[in-house]
Amino acid sequence: MRNMAKLRLTAAWSVEEDGVTAWIVEIPNVITQGATVDEALANLKDALDTAIAYQKEKVSQQQGVFTKELEFA
């Protein structure tokens, strides 16, 4: 069985009157909201997946740019 790569990221959040805003400290622009802290933190995975997919698509459209997946344990 293949070992799964692990990359640890830091979640930060602020609680406001109208809900919770959460973001990933190490990756700019990965921001989401939720009614509760738990909901906002759960939404971070979707926000991260969306940001990664967007960046991969953006890079794949550039001529002369090569990519390679890396695993971080």
Backbone as JSON Lines, residues from 0, in Angstrom:
{"i":0,"aa":"M","n":[0.83,-1.18,0.0],"ca":[0.0,0.0,0.0],"c":[0.89,1.25,0.0]}
{"i":1,"aa":"R","n":[0.55,2.19,-0.82],"ca":[1.32,3.41,-0.96],"c":[1.09,4.33,0.25]}
{"i":2,"aa":"N","n":[2.16,4.92,0.76],"ca":[2.03,5.88,1.85],"c":[1.39,7.16,1.34]}
{"i":3,"aa":"M","n":[0.48,7.69,2.1],"ca":[-0.16,8.95,1.74],"c":[0.76,10.11,2.16]}
{"i":4,"aa":"A","n":[0.92,11.06,1.28],"ca":[1.71,12.25,1.61],"c":[0.95,13.09,2.63]}
{"i":5,"aa":"K","n":[1.68,13.71,3.52],"ca":[1.05,14.56,4.52],"c":[1.67,15.95,4.44]}
{"i":6,"aa":"L","n":[0.83,16.92,4.4],"ca":[1.24,18.3,4.43],"c":[0.36,18.98,5.47]}
{"i":7,"aa":"R","n":[0.96,19.54,6.47],"ca":[0.17,20.17,7.53],"c":[0.08,21.67,7.27]}
{"i":8,"aa":"L","n":[-1.12,22.2,7.37],"ca":[-1.37,23.62,7.16],"c":[-2.06,24.2,8.39]}
{"i":9,"aa":"T","n":[-1.96,25.5,8.54],"ca":[-2.51,26.18,9.71],"c":[-3.8,26.91,9.34]}
{"i":10,"aa":"A","n":[-4.87,26.59,10.05],"ca":[-6.14,27.3,9.87],"c":[-6.21,28.44,10.87]}
{"i":11,"aa":"A","n":[-6.73,29.56,10.41],"ca":[-6.98,30.71,11.28],"c":[-8.42,31.14,11.04]}
{"i":12,"aa":"W","n":[-9.03,31.77,12.04],"ca":[-10.42,32.21,11.86],"c":[-10.72,33.4,12.77]}
{"i":13,"aa":"S","n":[-11.75,34.11,12.36],"ca":[-12.26,35.21,13.18],"c":[-13.77,35.04,13.28]}
{"i":14,"aa":"V","n":[-14.28,35.34,14.48],"ca":[-15.7,35.22,14.74],"c":[-16.31,36.62,14.7]}
{"i":15,"aa":"E","n":[-17.29,36.78,13.84],"ca":[-17.97,38.06,13.68],"c":[-19.44,37.9,14.06]}
{"i":16,"aa":"E","n":[-20.17,38.98,14.06],"ca":[-21.61,38.94,14.36],"c":[-22.38,38.0,13.43]}
{"i":17,"aa":"D","n":[-22.01,38.03,12.14],"ca":[-22.77,37.29,11.14],"c":[-22.17,35.93,10.78]}
{"i":18,"aa":"G","n":[-21.18,35.45,11.51],"ca":[-20.61,34.14,11.24],"c":[-19.1,34.13,11.44]}
{"i":19,"aa":"V","n":[-18.48,33.13,10.85],"ca":[-17.05,32.89,11.04],"c":[-16.36,32.91,9.69]}
{"i":20,"aa":"T","n":[-15.24,33.61,9.62],"ca":[-14.39,33.6,8.43],"c":[-13.14,32.8,8.77]}
{"i":21,"aa":"A","n":[-12.78,31.86,7.89],"ca":[-11.6,31.02,8.12],"c":[-10.7,31.05,6.9]}
{"i":22,"aa":"W","n":[-9.41,30.9,7.13],"ca":[-8.45,30.89,6.04],"c":[-7.27,30.01,6.39]}
{"i":23,"aa":"I","n":[-6.49,29.65,5.36],"ca":[-5.27,28.87,5.57],"c":[-4.1,29.85,5.54]}
{"i":24,"aa":"V","n":[-3.37,29.9,6.62],"ca":[-2.32,30.89,6.81],"c":[-1.25,30.8,5.72]}
{"i":25,"aa":"E","n":[-0.84,29.6,5.36],"ca":[0.29,29.42,4.44],"c":[-0.06,29.63,2.97]}
{"i":26,"aa":"I","n":[-1.33,29.69,2.64],"ca":[-1.73,29.78,1.23],"c":[-2.64,30.99,1.05]}
{"i":27,"aa":"P","n":[-2.16,32.03,0.39],"ca":[-2.98,33.22,0.19],"c":[-4.27,32.91,-0.57]}
{"i":28,"aa":"N","n":[-5.3,33.62,-0.24],"ca":[-6.59,33.57,-0.95],"c":[-7.39,32.29,-0.77]}
{"i":29,"aa":"V","n":[-7.03,31.44,0.18],"ca":[-7.88,30.3,0.52],"c":[-8.67,30.71,1.75]}
{"i":30,"aa":"I","n":[-9.84,31.26,1.48],"ca":[-10.68,31.86,2.53],"c":[-12.11,31.35,2.36]}
{"i":31,"aa":"T","n":[-12.78,31.11,3.47],"ca":[-14.16,30.66,3.42],"c":[-14.92,31.16,4.64]}
{"i":32,"aa":"Q","n":[-16.21,30.88,4.66],"ca":[-17.04,31.31,5.79],"c":[-17.94,30.18,6.23]}
{"i":33,"aa":"G","n":[-18.53,30.34,7.4],"ca":[-19.51,29.4,7.91],"c":[-20.29,30.03,9.04]}
{"i":34,"aa":"A","n":[-21.38,29.41,9.38],"ca":[-22.19,29.91,10.49],"c":[-21.51,29.67,11.83]}
{"i":35,"aa":"T","n":[-20.71,28.61,11.9],"ca":[-19.99,28.25,13.13],"c":[-18.52,28.02,12.8]}
{"i":36,"aa":"V","n":[-17.69,27.94,13.83],"ca":[-16.27,27.63,13.62],"c":[-16.13,26.29,12.94]}
{"i":37,"aa":"D","n":[-16.85,25.27,13.41],"ca":[-16.75,23.94,12.81],"c":[-17.12,23.96,11.33]}
{"i":38,"aa":"E","n":[-18.19,24.67,10.99],"ca":[-18.61,24.73,9.59],"c":[-17.57,25.46,8.73]}
{"i":39,"aa":"A","n":[-17.05,26.57,9.22],"ca":[-16.05,27.32,8.47],"c":[-14.78,26.5,8.26]}
{"i":40,"aa":"L","n":[-14.34,25.78,9.3],"ca":[-13.15,24.96,9.16],"c":[-13.39,23.79,8.2]}
{"i":41,"aa":"A","n":[-14.57,23.21,8.24],"ca":[-14.9,22.13,7.3],"c":[-14.91,22.66,5.87]}
{"i":42,"aa":"N","n":[-15.35,23.89,5.68],"ca":[-15.4,24.48,4.35],"c":[-14.01,24.77,3.78]}
{"i":43,"aa":"L","n":[-12.99,24.81,4.65],"ca":[-11.65,25.08,4.16],"c":[-11.15,24.02,3.19]}
{"i":44,"aa":"K","n":[-11.52,22.77,3.39],"ca":[-11.07,21.73,2.46],"c":[-11.59,22.0,1.06]}
{"i":45,"aa":"D","n":[-12.86,22.37,0.94],"ca":[-13.41,22.71,-0.37],"c":[-12.71,23.93,-0.96]}
{"i":46,"aa":"A","n":[-12.45,24.93,-0.13],"ca":[-11.77,26.12,-0.61],"c":[-10.36,25.79,-1.11]}
{"i":47,"aa":"L","n":[-9.66,24.94,-0.37],"ca":[-8.31,24.53,-0.78],"c":[-8.36,23.71,-2.06]}
{"i":48,"aa":"D","n":[-9.27,22.75,-2.14],"ca":[-9.4,21.95,-3.36],"c":[-9.7,22.82,-4.58]}
{"i":49,"aa":"T","n":[-10.56,23.81,-4.4],"ca":[-10.91,24.73,-5.5],"c":[-9.69,25.55,-5.92]}
{"i":50,"aa":"A","n":[-8.95,26.07,-4.96],"ca":[-7.77,26.87,-5.26],"c":[-6.71,26.04,-5.99]}
{"i":51,"aa":"I","n":[-6.5,24.81,-5.55],"ca":[-5.5,23.94,-6.19],"c":[-5.93,23.6,-7.61]}
{"i":52,"aa":"A","n":[-7.17,23.25,-7.8],"ca":[-7.67,22.92,-9.14],"c":[-7.53,24.12,-10.07]}
{"i":53,"aa":"Y","n":[-7.85,25.3,-9.58],"ca":[-7.74,26.51,-10.39],"c":[-6.28,26.75,-10.8]}
{"i":54,"aa":"Q","n":[-5.37,26.65,-9.85],"ca":[-3.96,26.89,-10.15],"c":[-3.41,25.85,-11.13]}
{"i":55,"aa":"K","n":[-3.8,24.58,-10.97],"ca":[-3.35,23.53,-11.9],"c":[-3.83,23.82,-13.31]}
{"i":56,"aa":"E","n":[-5.09,24.21,-13.44],"ca":[-5.65,24.52,-14.75],"c":[-4.94,25.72,-15.36]}
{"i":57,"aa":"K","n":[-4.7,26.72,-14.58],"ca":[-4.04,27.94,-15.05],"c":[-2.63,27.63,-15.57]}
{"i":58,"aa":"V","n":[-1.88,26.83,-14.82],"ca":[-0.52,26.48,-15.22],"c":[-0.52,25.57,-16.43]}
{"i":59,"aa":"S","n":[-1.49,24.66,-16.51],"ca":[-1.53,23.71,-17.63],"c":[-1.77,24.41,-18.97]}
{"i":60,"aa":"Q","n":[-2.29,25.62,-18.95],"ca":[-2.56,26.36,-20.17],"c":[-1.37,27.2,-20.63]}
{"i":61,"aa":"Q","n":[-0.3,27.21,-19.85],"ca":[0.88,28.0,-20.2],"c":[1.85,27.17,-21.02]}
{"i":62,"aa":"Q","n":[2.26,27.69,-22.14],"ca":[3.22,27.0,-23.0],"c":[4.62,27.06,-22.38]}
{"i":63,"aa":"G","n":[5.35,25.98,-22.52],"ca":[6.73,25.94,-22.04],"c":[6.87,25.77,-20.54]}
{"i":64,"aa":"V","n":[5.77,25.46,-19.86],"ca":[5.82,25.26,-18.41],"c":[5.6,23.78,-18.13]}
{"i":65,"aa":"F","n":[6.47,23.2,-17.33],"ca":[6.4,21.78,-17.0],"c":[6.03,21.63,-15.53]}
{"i":66,"aa":"T","n":[5.35,20.56,-15.19],"ca":[4.96,20.33,-13.8],"c":[5.31,18.92,-13.36]}
{"i":67,"aa":"K","n":[5.42,18.74,-12.06],"ca":[5.66,17.43,-11.47],"c":[5.03,17.44,-10.09]}
{"i":68,"aa":"E","n":[4.26,16.42,-9.77],"ca":[3.68,16.31,-8.43],"c":[4.74,15.9,-7.43]}
{"i":69,"aa":"L","n":[4.71,16.53,-6.28],"ca":[5.63,16.21,-5.18],"c":[4.84,15.74,-3.99]}
{"i":70,"aa":"E","n":[5.43,14.89,-3.19],"ca":[4.8,14.45,-1.94],"c":[5.59,15.0,-0.77]}
{"i":71,"aa":"F","n":[4.87,15.5,0.2],"ca":[5.5,16.03,1.4],"c":[5.02,15.22,2.6]}
{"i":72,"aa":"A","n":[5.96,14.64,3.32],"ca":[5.58,13.81,4.47],"c":[5.92,14.53,5.75]}
